[in-house]
Amino acid sequence: MRLLVTGGMGFIGSNFIHYILEKHPDWEVINLDKLGYGSNPANLKDLENDLRYTFVRGDIADFELVSELVKKADAVVSFAAESHVDRSISSPEHFLRSNVIGTYTILEAIRKENPEVRLVHISTDEVYGDILDGSFTEKDALMPSSPYSATKAASDVLVLGWTRTYSLNASITRCTNNYGPYQFPEKLIPKTIIRASMGLKVPIYGTGQNVRDWLYVEDHVRAIEAVLLNGEPREIYNISAGEERNNIEVVRTILRIMDKDEDLIEFVEDRPGHDLRYSLDSWKMMRDLKWRPRYSFKEGIEKTVKWYLENEWWWKPLVNERVLHPTPWKLG
Ligand SMILES: NC(=O)c1ccc[n+]([C@@H]2O[C@H](COP(=O)([O-])OP(=O)(O)OC[C@H]3O[C@@H](n4cnc5c(N)ncnc54)[C@H](O)[C@@H]3O)[C@@H](O)[C@H]2O)c1
């Protein structure tokens, strides 16, 4: 199988490529990534001399480039997106280009150049908005709250429309918050580990009551593999481990594992539109594709803290003003 992965230099994409090339020694991967702020070439440095792996620097909104690559592929797994909610508040237009025009370009390239190719479009639980009780199923309405989730929702409906009209073989995955190795230091879990290890205060937005459903990244990439191989065209699959925690619990757990004092916690001004709780029902994924998460939050977070503490070489060069600023959504 020859896979075109977009956004493979980011957090989840690089975990996916590592997993796929280890699990399927006869597969090849082409990784198309524009090397935006979420990316880091160090994530896949170990594959530089692997003949099964090719890196192409470019934009998913570049029709000619995407067309050339799509022609060579048996399947496309599309992670590429502007993904940081804080940044979408200060600069929403970049999100329209990558998430909406980029997805449109991939669909058009497939339609015109290789309509048989399989597409897995990676989306997010944030497209449903927040929910106070219960969990969203794949049939629930889209009710995004931020420029990030609005542009992800737009990309999902483009995939559905193109799949129906042009009979494309595409599925959509929507997963909950991921954590694990290679996650960019601006996100809650790495930021907490990094700031605590530097002896800095750990900022928590608002009162820390916002609930997220945490999924260890390795469980996510196994789920994507299952959808790639056995998912049905035009179907949406929610992916969740059912491990809900509010932000304050997440931060306290990390500080406990690191043997750090809770005095490091500092409550800061909440970001606008901050969703209170996300929760997904992933029964369909379990019933139809026999996927199950392997890691509890306790196991996953211990592995994650250990990885960051042992891989300072990876995150040190990435410590920027957004990691150091308590309310980065206010930065331009
Ligand atoms: N991280 C999470 O918790 C999470 C949860 C649910 C869904 N997702 C989805 O998973 C996907 C990957 O998320 P991530 O956390 O790995 O993000 P990330 O920011 O770490 O990586 C995104 C990658 O896409 C690349 N990219 C962005 N725009 C591009 C473009 N126009 N052309 C080419 N490359 C481009 C970036 O350079 C980066 O390498 C995204 O689609 C995101 O919406 C993430």
The ligand as a Gaussian input file, in Angstrom:
#p B3LYP/6-31G(d) Opt

LIG

0 1
 N       -4.490000      17.098000      18.811000
 C       -5.706000      16.738000      19.126000
 O       -6.018000      16.533000      20.311000
 C       -6.745000      16.502000      18.052000
 C       -7.999000      16.037000      18.458000
 C       -8.958000      15.805000      17.478000
 C       -8.656000      16.005000      16.144000
 N       -7.430000      16.477000      15.786000
 C       -7.189000      16.659000      14.344000
 O       -6.084000      15.861000      13.999000
 C       -5.318000      16.485000      12.967000
 C       -3.871000      16.589000      13.407000
 O       -3.803000      17.303000      14.629000
 P       -2.411000      17.534000      15.371000
 O       -2.718000      17.750000      16.800000
 O       -1.448000      16.504000      14.964000
 O       -2.011000      18.937000      14.738000
 P       -0.569000      19.599000      14.535000
 O       -0.811000      21.061000      14.544000
 O        0.410000      19.018000      15.478000
 O       -0.156000      19.124000      13.071000
 C       -0.794000      19.626000      11.919000
 C        0.197000      19.483000      10.774000
 O       -0.467000      19.910000       9.576000
 C        0.439000      20.724000       8.848000
 N       -0.362000      21.645000       8.032000
 C       -1.227000      22.590000       8.464000
 N       -1.775000      23.230000       7.413000
 C       -1.215000      22.668000       6.297000
 C       -1.380000      22.894000       4.911000
 N       -2.181000      23.856000       4.453000
 N       -0.667000      22.130000       4.044000
 C        0.186000      21.176000       4.494000
 N        0.379000      20.914000       5.806000
 C       -0.319000      21.659000       6.691000
 C        1.278000      21.455000       9.887000
 O        2.511000      21.915000       9.330000
 C        1.453000      20.366000      10.930000
 O        2.602000      19.586000      10.693000
 C       -5.964000      17.846000      12.708000
 O       -6.770000      17.722000      11.571000
 C       -6.812000      18.091000      13.943000
 O       -7.947000      18.857000      13.635000
 C       -6.472000      16.731000      16.716000

